[in-house]
């Protein structure tokens, strides 16, 4: 028996499957690009630039209302945007799961914003919804308004940007969850006299709810990390000064990387709180099998 075969035999005796080695590249990737940066940032946040205790950077953040309010500002933008994306994705995905002519073209159009990116989306919003954009010019030419409606460089500009860029992800996720629900369940309910609304409320929605919670979390995390939109179509010094912008300013304007790391840790902690709350709510929902199509 060769040395390699003997080594494989010893691993097998200990219950170690050789196929587990396939996880090694992914494990190294996670350690180098996620675990190490997180641990480094966490340790750096406890090393204040100007001295003080271990929690000096955190005390500095929460002691400054201008900085502390960025948490509320970011939540006010991210939570409604994520919720709207999920609510808008449900009826569209529900209709798209059937077969009809032009389905592929319509699906492609719905997911096109993924390819645009936040910068191009922000530029498009400025061109269409800005003070001199098409939307205001049409309303002014029809004499429906006297002054341009401000839909950019404020809260609404960032909100619209997050909805446009986040909807494709929510749509694809909801569509995948709906596709996993056995359609015979609805047909069986229909034969018993249940209306379309009753079938959706009593069958589809309970089976879909856990998936909606997951979709909401993913779109929320995406929206919570908003940065380019808050600068390009928002008011970064006022109503859309989000927490990611505060971290950027601490790192690249004040050159206080320890303070920036503390803000990043706070940002992650806030996201974690929302994730835990939603997951606890999700655990109370139906957790059984959705019944595949085969």
ZAMARGU-4260 file (C-alpha; in steps of 0.2 Angstrom, whole numbers, plus 5000, padded with zeros to 4 digits):
<rodrens>
0) 5000/5000/5000 | 5007/5017/4995 | 5009/5032/5007 | 4995/5041/4999 | 4983/5026/5000
5) 4988/5023/5018 | 4984/5042/5022 | 4967/5041/5013 | 4963/5025/5023 | 4967/5033/5040
10) 4956/5048/5035 | 4942/5036/5031 | 4944/5027/5047 | 4942/5043/5056 | 4926/5047/5046
15) 4934/5061/5036 | 4927/5061/5018 | 4941/5065/5005 | 4927/5076/4996 | 4928/5088/5011
20) 4945/5094/5004 | 4935/5102/4990 | 4929/5114/5003 | 4946/5120/5006 | 4947/5134/4992
25) 4931/5141/4998 | 4936/5141/5016 | 4952/5150/5012 | 4943/5162/5002 | 4931/5166/5016
30) 4945/5167/5029 | 4955/5179/5018 | 4942/5190/5012 | 4929/5190/5026 | 4935/5184/5042
35) 4952/5192/5043 | 4946/5209/5037 | 4932/5208/5050 | 4943/5203/5064 | 4956/5216/5059
40) 4943/5230/5058 | 4936/5225/5075 | 4953/5225/5084 | 4957/5242/5075 | 4941/5250/5082
45) 4947/5247/5099 | 4963/5257/5096 | 4958/5276/5096 | 4969/5287/5086 | 4970/5300/5100
50) 4971/5288/5114 | 4958/5284/5127 | 4949/5268/5133 | 4945/5253/5122 | 4928/5260/5119
55) 4933/5278/5115 | 4928/5277/5097 | 4911/5270/5101 | 4908/5283/5114 | 4913/5297/5102
60) 4901/5290/5089 | 4886/5289/5100 | 4890/5305/5110 | 4889/5315/5093 | 4871/5317/5088
65) 4877/5322/5070 | 4885/5305/5069 | 4872/5295/5079 | 4858/5301/5068 | 4865/5293/5053
70) 4859/5276/5060 | 4841/5282/5060 | 4843/5291/5043 | 4849/5275/5035 | 4835/5264/5042
75) 4822/5277/5036 | 4829/5274/5018 | 4833/5256/5018 | 4818/5248/5027 | 4805/5256/5016
80) 4815/5253/5000 | 4817/5235/5005 | 4799/5233/5010 | 4793/5241/4994 | 4804/5230/4983
85) 4797/5214/4991 | 4779/5220/4990 | 4781/5225/4972 | 4790/5209/4967 | 4776/5197/4974
90) 4762/5201/4961 | 4773/5203/4947 | 4782/5186/4951 | 4765/5178/4954 | 4760/5183/4936
95) 4777/5178/4929 | 4777/5160/4935 | 4764/5155/4921 | 4768/5153/4903 | 4764/5166/4891
100) 4770/5174/4875 | 4785/5187/4878 | 4789/5180/4896 | 4807/5179/4892 | 4808/5197/4885
105) 4798/5204/4900 | 4809/5195/4913 | 4824/5202/4904 | 4817/5220/4905 | 4813/5218/4924
110) 4831/5212/4928 | 4840/5225/4917 | 4843/5237/4931 | 4856/5224/4938 | 4867/5228/4924
115) 4866/5247/4925 | 4874/5250/4942 | 4871/5263/4955 | 4880/5277/4946 | 4871/5275/4929
120) 4855/5274/4938 | 4858/5290/4948 | 4863/5298/4931 | 4846/5292/4924 | 4836/5299/4938
125) 4844/5316/4937 | 4840/5316/4918 | 4822/5311/4921 | 4817/5317/4938 | 4829/5332/4941
130) 4823/5350/4941 | 4827/5352/4923 | 4823/5333/4919 | 4809/5327/4907 | 4797/5324/4921
135) 4797/5342/4927 | 4797/5349/4909 | 4782/5339/4904 | 4772/5345/4920 | 4778/5363/4917
140) 4773/5362/4899 | 4756/5356/4904 | 4754/5370/4917 | 4751/5356/4930 | 4764/5364/4942
145) 4772/5381/4943 | 4789/5376/4951 | 4799/5360/4947 | 4795/5345/4959 | 4811/5341/4969
150) 4813/5322/4967 | 4832/5322/4967 | 4846/5328/4979 | 4835/5323/4993 | 4827/5308/5002
155) 4817/5303/4987 | 4831/5303/4975 | 4840/5290/4985 | 4824/5280/4989 | 4820/5279/4970
160) 4838/5273/4966 | 4837/5259/4979 | 4820/5253/4973 | 4827/5253/4955 | 4843/5244/4959
165) 4835/5232/4972 | 4819/5227/4963 | 4828/5214/4951 | 4835/5204/4966 | 4819/5204/4975
170) 4809/5199/4959 | 4821/5184/4955 | 4821/5178/4973 | 4802/5179/4975 | 4800/5171/4958
175) 4811/5156/4963 | 4802/5154/4979 | 4785/5154/4970 | 4791/5141/4957 | 4795/5129/4972
180) 4777/5129/4977 | 4767/5114/4971 | 4753/5121/4959 | 4742/5106/4963 | 4739/5113/4980
185) 4730/5128/4973 | 4721/5117/4960 | 4715/5106/4974 | 4709/5122/4984 | 4700/5128/4968
190) 4690/5112/4966 | 4684/5114/4984 | 4677/5131/4979 | 4691/5143/4985 | 4692/5159/4976
195) 4708/5166/4969 | 4710/5178/4984 | 4707/5164/4996 | 4719/5152/4988 | 4733/5166/4988
200) 4729/5171/5006 | 4727/5153/5014 | 4739/5143/5003 | 4752/5153/4993 | 4756/5167/5005
205) 4759/5155/5021 | 4771/5145/5010 | 4779/5160/5003 | 4781/5170/5019 | 4797/5163/5025
210) 4805/5166/5007 | 4798/5184/5008 | 4807/5186/5025 | 4823/5180/5017 | 4821/5191/5002
215) 4817/5206/5013 | 4834/5203/5023 | 4844/5202/5007 | 4837/5218/4999 | 4838/5227/5016
220) 4857/5223/5018 | 4859/5229/5000 | 4850/5245/5003 | 4858/5248/5021 | 4875/5249/5013
225) 4869/5263/5001 | 4884/5275/4997 | 4885/5282/4979 | 4866/5285/4978 | 4866/5295/4994
230) 4880/5306/4986 | 4874/5308/4968 | 4855/5309/4970 | 4854/5313/4988 | 4859/5327/5001
235) 4875/5320/5009 | 4877/5334/5021 | 4859/5333/5027 | 4844/5322/5024 | 4853/5308/5016
240) 4869/5307/5027 | 4870/5289/5029 | 4881/5279/5041 | 4892/5272/5026 | 4896/5290/5022
245) 4901/5294/5040 | 4913/5279/5039 | 4920/5285/5023 | 4923/5303/5029 | 4931/5296/5045
250) 4943/5286/5035 | 4947/5296/5020 | 4944/5314/5025 | 4949/5313/5044 | 4961/5299/5041
255) 4955/5291/5057 | 4954/5273/5052 | 4951/5267/5069 | 4936/5278/5071 | 4930/5272/5053
260) 4932/5254/5059 | 4921/5257/5074 | 4908/5265/5063 | 4908/5250/5051 | 4906/5239/5066
265) 4891/5249/5072 | 4884/5248/5055 | 4886/5229/5055 | 4878/5228/5072 | 4863/5237/5067
270) 4861/5226/5052 | 4863/5211/5063 | 4849/5217/5074 | 4837/5219/5060 | 4842/5202/5053
275) 4839/5193/5070 | 4822/5202/5072 | 4816/5196/5055 | 4823/5179/5057 | 4814/5177/5074
280) 4798/5182/5065 | 4802/5170/5051 | 4804/5156/5063 | 4786/5158/5068 | 4780/5156/5051
285) 4777/5140/5041 | 4793/5130/5040 | 4787/5114/5031 | 4790/5109/5013 | 4783/5119/4999
290) 4781/5104/4988 | 4792/5105/4973 | 4785/5102/4955 | 4795/5086/4953
</rodrens>
